[in-house]
């Protein structure tokens, strides 16, 4: 595997404004422009920037040219890479000012990794440190480093080897990472550290974090704003885990009829939390509606009424009588502590309206005492509304996959969120650029039902153009929420994406499509060449359930990644699960972005088995192409060990990922953007 070389900038401040993923992508664009005429001028920047997604919807090329003209009188002046980066930041600031802030701030999962502002919120940092100290203080490996002092940078230093973040993910969603796959030596070499961070980022995506614009090098460097953003998301996923009907069927009490239940299923967890809070406030006689976790909570009155409704035995009239918001906030926190709620915020945080810490505080109150009834009839109805295990697993997989693409819309429930067609159009535009006619699409909120049908009709039309099997499927089937058809469409979309990525890495096909058989044959040849005995007949081969074939395949593509002393024979269900869990973590540790569960391997879910195999194949071919680049060999004419021909990767990182600014979970794959001038 090739060594990772980050893009270095001489000005430390300028370097700190970008992630490594952004720097590599921007440098790729810069080099591509320079290669056309031998240099880059001020006049080259407007058309270059106008094509970037960050600016394309905000500025026309002429507007960018006018902005450039404010600081450059001669459009023929030559621009070096650092001047190009400064021009980008200037335009980014103008875009932020023009938009008046983020349009997608409703979901905390979409707002944590921006690189426009880098101020560290010390209150949030202290709160997250307290959470880590509490939940990981007795961890066998981390206990010697904890508790962390929030007044220092110890958090960022401890996170640099990746162990802390991996462990925190397992606290948020237990069992996500097989801890046997984490490198936990006292002193890690660069490869081991990189593996931990790759495992962390791929696992973070697999629990619903948005990690667009974060690369492993950013974590190795311990960048505070990116680390806090990621830690914030992980902790909130843990705190909001129960805010759904499956985990807490009592939530059905918040709604009045069946239609409202469907709406509840589609709400993001923070909106459910607000609905729960307002439900109790209304019962308590509080007349105001709480619409956010910031300004509406600053005076502390809503908290006082909420705690009085949930735990009247701990409340005091003084909380309502005081006129000073800070004093009221102090009393609110005192009452919450009597309920054994951990202290996620200070009175100052309430008065200043800290949205992240208020959300965490309310979520913690919900976890300790939700105040909902145990009406058996209502609970039975709620349980009927939830999906069977197989459907639920597939919905989870496709939801996480869509969110990993970096689309503008964050998906909380696939079956509800795709019904207006907009999300599917966003995904299609990612995986098949140019396929969507945006002039014929309607952006949510959509009041007219026929507009939803129009969106979904376009989705079906594009699917047919991509040769999906959509016999007798119409847009209205998606609008009506036909789960079977939605899952079938998403499966074909995910499979198409994976096959296109593989096709882009290989020239032996001469334009021929990659098939499932190609992937199967590649896997069997790879294992056989490594002198292993396992072979499979298809992706539904029952022998796959013990996990041995995948472990041998992973070992074949990277011999040192599997610790065979941890592998079982897979003869019992327990042993099969141990192997399956280990396979998923090892694959993510290599760099595979996968969303299946151990049960998918144990039950030999044909769809998920195909995607897992294809992901391993994609990673392996990336490495071979990359090694050909490093050795100066033209991979388009060099045969690989299994008799197939691969080509070198294109210099532009956008050819390696669906989203050109997407997370780069495997920085050992070099691009031209990493090559110094």
Secondary structure, 3 states (H helix, E strand, C coil): CCCCCCCCCCCHHHHHCCCHHHHHHHHHHHHHHHHHHCCCEHHHHHHHHHCCHHHHCCCCHHHHHHHHHHHCCCCCCECCHHHHHHHHHHHHHHHHHHHCCCCCCCCHHHCCCCCCCCCCCHHHHHHHHHHHHHHHCCCCCHHHCCCCCCCCCHHHHHHHHCHHHHHHHHHHCCCCCCHHHCCCCCCCCHHHHHHHHHHHHHHHHHCCCCCCCCEHHHHHCCCHHHHHHHHHHHHHHHHCCCCCCCCCHHHHHHCCCHHHHHHHHHCCHHHHHHHHHHHHHHHCCCCCCCCCCCHHHCCCHHHHHHHHHHCHHHCCHHHHHCCCHHHHHHHHHHHHHHCCCCCCCCHHHHHHCCHHHHHHHHHHHHHHCCCCCCCHHHHHHHHHHCCCHHHHHHHHHHHHHHHHCCCCCCCCCHHHHCCCCHHHHHHHHHHCCCCCCHHHCCCCCCCCHHHHHHHHHHHHHHHHHCCCCCCCCCHHHHHCCCHHHHHHHHHHHHHHHHHHHHHHCECCCCCCCCCHHHHHHHHHHHHHHCCCCCCCCCCCCHHHHHCHHHHHHHHHHCCCCCCHHHCCCCCCHHHHHHHHHHHHHHHHHHCCCCCCCHHHHHCCCHHHHHHHHHHHHHHHHHHHHHHHHHHCCCCCCCECCCCCEECCCCCCHHHCCCCCCCCECCCCCCCHHHCCC
